[in-house]
Amino acid sequence: MLRPVLQYPDPLLAKVSEPVAEINDEIRALAQDMLDTLTTVGGVGIAAPQIGVLKRVVIIDVSQEKNDPDLPQDFKVFVNPVVTVLDPKGHEENEGCLSVPELRAKVKRPRRVALDALDLDGNPVHIEGEGYYGACMQHETDHLDGKLFIDHISYLKRSLYDKKMRKGRK
């Protein structure tokens, strides 16, 4: 089922998500709703809080790992994901977000990370990524801790965006 994507400054986006205690039909239905929403609106990832559910579930297009934009999208679900920094050397990527419309900005993050989680069958999953793909893993898991990519940009860029959004709502 297609769900609306929450938009900044919705206060739910700033809340910390609860761990998933049990992977059951409710979590599988949530994952399907997330996938339906993501494939309809476009993008390379989505986190449960973006559709108003404070559970630690993300979906990421893992075809990005192969660094070939011509490959079809290959979305994977990660439950209770944890990101570990493998190479802290800074790396900048131009990021955008379904919940932060009309803004893209360079964000500096660790160059290489690992993501450990469970799949929808409860099996452990371990993936590693660097550059753009690693930034995607960090970006989506940030949502679970109530953080948006705009929390990583300069005060000036953030305040200009806030002003633009306030003006647009009038």
C-alpha positions in Angstrom: 0.0 0.0 0.0 1.3 3.4 -0.9 1.8 5.7 2.1 2.5 9.4 2.2 6.1 10.4 2.9 6.4 12.8 5.8 8.1 16.1 5.0 10.5 18.2 7.1 9.7 19.7 9.6 7.3 17.0 10.7 8.2 16.3 14.4 7.9 12.6 13.9 11.1 12.7 11.7 13.1 13.8 14.7 12.1 10.9 17.0 14.2 7.8 17.7 12.7 4.6 16.3 12.1 1.5 18.4 13.9 -1.8 17.7 11.9 -4.5 16.0 11.3 -7.2 18.7 9.9 -9.8 16.3 9.8 -10.1 12.6 6.2 -11.0 11.9 3.5 -10.3 9.4 3.1 -6.7 10.6 6.8 -6.0 9.9 6.6 -7.7 6.5 3.5 -5.6 5.6 5.3 -2.5 6.7 8.3 -3.4 4.5 5.9 -4.0 1.6 4.3 -0.6 2.1 7.7 1.0 2.3 8.7 -0.7 -1.0 5.5 0.3 -2.7 6.0 3.9 -1.6 9.7 4.0 -2.6 9.1 2.5 -6.1 6.2 4.9 -6.7 7.9 8.1 -5.6 11.5 7.1 -6.6 14.7 7.1 -4.7 17.4 4.7 -3.5 16.2 4.2 0.0 13.5 4.8 2.6 13.2 4.4 6.4 10.1 3.5 8.3 9.9 6.9 10.1 9.5 8.6 6.7 6.1 6.9 6.4 5.2 7.6 10.0 6.3 4.3 11.6 8.9 4.5 14.4 10.4 1.1 13.8 14.0 0.3 12.9 13.4 -0.8 9.3 15.1 0.6 6.2 15.1 -0.3 2.5 18.2 0.4 0.3 18.8 -0.2 -3.3 21.8 -2.5 -3.1 22.4 -2.5 -6.9 24.2 0.8 -6.1 26.9 -1.4 -4.6 27.9 -2.5 -8.1 28.4 1.1 -9.1 26.5 0.6 -12.4 23.6 3.0 -12.9 22.3 0.9 -15.8 21.6 -2.1 -13.5 17.9 -2.5 -12.4 17.1 -1.5 -8.9 17.5 -4.3 -6.3 15.9 -3.2 -3.1 16.7 -5.0 0.2 15.0 -4.7 3.6 17.2 -4.3 6.7 15.6 -4.8 10.1 17.4 -3.3 13.2 20.4 -2.1 11.1 23.6 -1.0 12.8 26.3 0.9 10.9 29.9 0.5 11.8 32.6 2.8 10.4 35.4 0.9 8.6 37.3 3.9 7.3 36.7 7.2 9.0 38.4 9.2 6.3 35.9 11.9 5.2 34.1 11.5 1.9 31.5 14.0 0.5 28.5 13.0 -1.4 25.7 15.1 -2.8 22.6 14.0 -0.9 18.9 14.5 -1.2 15.9 13.0 0.7 12.3 12.1 0.1 11.4 13.9 3.3 13.4 17.1 2.5 12.1 18.2 -0.9 13.9 20.6 -3.2 17.3 20.4 -1.5 20.4 18.6 -2.3 23.6 19.3 -0.5 27.1 17.9 0.0 27.4 15.9 3.2 30.7 14.7 4.6 30.5 11.2 6.1 33.0 8.3 6.8 34.3 6.8 3.5 33.6 3.2 4.2 31.1 1.5 6.5 29.5 -1.9 7.3 25.8 -2.5 7.9 24.7 -5.4 10.1 21.0 -6.2 10.3 18.4 -8.9 9.9 16.4 -9.7 6.8 12.7 -10.4 6.7 13.3 -14.1 7.5 15.3 -13.2 10.6 18.7 -14.1 9.1 21.7 -12.0 9.8 22.9 -9.8 6.9 26.3 -8.0 6.6 27.1 -5.7 3.8 29.9 -3.2 3.3 29.9 0.0 1.2 32.0 3.0 0.4 31.4 6.3 -1.3 27.9 6.8 -2.5 26.7 3.4 -1.4 28.1 3.8 2.1 26.5 7.3 2.3 23.1 5.7 1.5 23.5 3.2 4.3 24.4 6.0 6.8 21.7 8.3 5.5 18.9 5.7 5.9 20.0 4.6 9.3 20.3 8.2 10.5 16.5 8.4 10.0 16.1 5.7 12.7 17.8 8.0 15.1 15.7 11.0 14.3 18.4 12.6 12.1 18.1 14.1 8.6 20.9 14.9 6.1 20.2 18.6 6.8 21.4 18.0 10.3 24.9 17.5 8.7 25.0 20.6 6.6 26.1 24.1 7.5 24.0 26.4 9.6 23.8 28.9 6.7 22.5 26.3 4.2 20.1 24.9 6.7 18.7 28.3 7.7 18.3 29.3 4.0 16.3 26.1 3.4 14.2 26.7 6.5 13.4 30.2 5.3 12.4 28.9 1.8 10.1 26.3 3.3 8.5 28.8 5.7 7.9 31.1 2.7 6.4 28.3 0.7 3.9 27.3 3.4 2.5 30.9 3.6 
